[in-house]
Amino acid sequence: MRIRLHGTHHETAATIVALAHVLDIHRMSRPYLDRPPSTWHRIYIDATPRRDTRP
């Protein structure tokens, strides 16, 4: 699946860390900055759900 994150640098970084616990992240784009005066940017992630490893 392809996921688009849109927010501040700190928000997207924290979200990537959280998503990595439940998804296998295969590819991540560079940050694309919004037009000024916005301080947000976009990052695109290609990922798949992790296999359930519980017994």
Protein Blocks (a to p, Z undefined) as FASTA:
>chain_A
ZZdddddfklmmmmmmmmmmmpccfbdcdddddddfbfbdcddddddddddfbZZ
